[in-house]
Amino acid sequence: QLQLVESGGGLVQPGGSLRLSCSTSGFISDYTAIGWFRQAPGKEREGVSCISGDGSTIFYSDSVKGRFTISRDNAKNTVYLQMNSLNVEDTAVYYCAAASGPLYGTAWLGGYEYDYWGQGTQVTVSS
């Protein structure tokens, strides 16, 4: 069973940056996609970004487009999420997840088709 471990969360001031890492126990290319999701207290889980196993497909939610960048390092089996221009609305627990089956349309950022999940890392944006 694939294991994913997130790291890089923390406290940052508005306008600041963080880079999250998702280290996996398997080969990224073996999976349809690796995605980043977040959940703030009292809110539903939100898909933030995802990258396909071959790196050819990337999606961002409208709320982070232009501010966040997803990337991967196959040699390290790690997916990154560079987060810039953070604001208080970005405060949440961030999870990475892997999908092994096909993804279509909204499923890329829906989360429900993702099979394996990490434990999450807290990101707090506050002055």
C-alpha positions in Angstrom: 0.0 0.0 0.0 1.3 3.4 -1.0 2.3 5.7 1.9 2.4 9.5 1.5 4.0 11.8 4.0 3.5 15.6 3.9 5.9 18.1 5.3 6.7 21.8 5.1 3.6 23.3 6.8 3.9 26.0 9.4 3.0 29.5 10.4 3.5 32.3 7.9 2.5 35.9 7.6 0.1 37.1 4.9 2.0 37.6 1.7 4.5 34.9 2.6 5.5 31.6 1.0 5.8 28.0 2.0 6.7 24.9 0.1 5.0 21.7 0.9 6.5 18.3 0.1 4.7 15.0 -0.4 7.1 12.0 -0.2 5.7 8.7 -1.4 6.8 5.1 -0.8 6.2 4.2 -4.5 6.9 5.5 -7.9 4.9 8.7 -8.8 4.7 7.6 -12.4 2.8 4.4 -11.4 -0.2 6.5 -10.4 -2.7 8.5 -12.4 -2.2 11.6 -10.4 -0.8 13.0 -7.1 -3.0 15.7 -5.7 -3.0 18.3 -3.0 -6.2 19.0 -1.0 -6.9 21.1 1.9 -9.6 21.4 4.6 -10.2 24.3 6.8 -12.2 24.1 10.1 -15.9 24.0 9.4 -15.4 23.8 5.6 -15.5 21.0 3.1 -12.3 19.5 1.6 -11.1 21.4 -1.4 -8.9 20.2 -4.2 -6.0 22.6 -4.7 -3.8 21.1 -7.4 -2.8 17.9 -9.0 -0.2 16.5 -11.4 -0.5 13.4 -13.5 1.8 10.5 -13.2 3.6 11.4 -16.4 3.6 15.1 -15.6 1.7 16.1 -18.7 -1.4 17.3 -16.9 -1.7 19.8 -14.2 -4.8 21.4 -12.6 -5.2 24.2 -10.1 -8.3 25.4 -8.3 -9.4 28.9 -9.2 -8.6 30.0 -5.6 -4.9 29.3 -6.0 -4.2 29.7 -9.7 -1.3 32.0 -10.2 -0.1 31.7 -6.7 0.6 28.0 -6.2 2.8 25.8 -8.3 2.9 22.0 -8.3 6.0 20.1 -9.3 7.5 16.7 -8.9 10.9 15.0 -8.6 10.6 11.5 -9.9 14.1 10.6 -8.5 12.9 11.4 -5.0 9.3 10.2 -5.5 8.2 13.6 -4.2 5.6 16.1 -5.2 5.9 19.7 -4.1 3.5 22.5 -3.7 5.0 26.0 -3.8 2.6 28.4 -2.2 3.2 32.1 -2.7 1.2 35.2 -1.8 -0.5 33.3 1.0 -3.5 34.8 2.6 -5.6 33.9 5.7 -8.0 32.0 3.5 -5.3 29.6 2.7 -5.2 28.4 6.3 -6.0 24.7 6.4 -4.7 21.2 6.8 -3.1 20.2 3.5 -3.2 16.6 2.4 -1.6 14.9 -0.6 -3.2 11.9 -2.1 -2.6 9.5 -5.0 -5.1 8.2 -7.5 -4.5 4.8 -9.1 -7.5 4.7 -11.4 -8.8 6.9 -14.2 -9.7 10.5 -13.6 -12.1 12.5 -15.8 -13.2 16.1 -15.6 -13.9 17.3 -12.1 -12.6 14.1 -10.6 -9.0 15.4 -10.9 -9.6 17.8 -8.1 -12.6 16.1 -6.5 -10.7 13.9 -4.2 -13.2 11.0 -4.1 -11.2 9.0 -6.7 -8.0 9.2 -4.8 -7.0 6.0 -3.1 -4.2 6.8 -0.8 -3.9 9.8 1.6 -1.2 11.3 3.8 -1.8 12.4 7.3 -1.8 16.1 6.5 0.3 19.2 7.4 -1.0 22.3 9.0 -0.6 25.6 7.2 -1.6 28.7 9.2 -1.5 32.2 7.6 -1.7 34.9 10.3 -0.1 38.2 11.2 
